[in-house]
């Protein structure tokens, strides 16, 4: 089968990999080589576009190579996104891998809150695909990621707040086409203390979030780090019309991971590919 484009891939130009001057240098090129090796025809490098110093964390919330980014105020501080360097790097790999359709992209964290700052860093009109991501919430102590919040708040409170913020994000920004990893807060659900995550406890919150995405005319990303069959089913139930596929790869070996299984799940609920691998999949009428 022809795999769809991997529409959510990170390289050394994302701050959380370490940056272009770190051990991650060369990751974009290596990822392109891996994509060609496995027969992927199209890829989007969707680098993180976050505003430094806008959320707090503890050292244990970060990977070892990220812990030096914590500043004296306890917030995550890193060099702003280097748009010019990123675009030059994309141009180089496009010339080196002419048979691979290499697209630009950005993953914009909290787009409804940081749109003005993001526009000062890069002209989003030059980018092929912008993902909107909700990475942080403010539950009264300042913005933090879910895994930080789970330590001081009831898990259900964090999950409910996360899902309630999705419609706010969709209504508050027009700059993104695709909502990424709606299951982001599920990734770090504290199962040892709260028990296994049960999506049925939060079904209405998920359905409300999915409905807002569909009504907002956005696509939903099928993030393949973890495959949840209830997400495509509920997306179809709530009127979702389009999906992208994203591995959320930060290393070359993870590109297009679990894509065959993910495409089968989407086909089961009526989604079909476009004319090219880079196009969104859309739902067709199923008799």
Buried (B, 14 or more C-beta within 10 A) or exposed (E): EEBBBBBBBBBBBBBBBBBBEEEBBEBBBBBBBBBBEEEBBBBBBBBBBBBBEBBBBEEEBBEEBBBEBBEEEBBBBBEBBBBEEBBEBBEBBBEEBEEBBBBBBBBBBBBBBBBEBBEEBBEBEEBBBBBBBBBBBEBEEBBBBBBBBBEEBEBEEBBBBBBEBBBBBBEBBBBBBBBBBBBBBBBBBBEEEBEEBEBEEBEEBBBBBBBBBBBBEBBBBBBBBEBBEEBBEBBBBBEBBBBBBBBBBBBBEBBBBBBEEBBEBBBEBBBEBEEEBBBBBBBEEEE
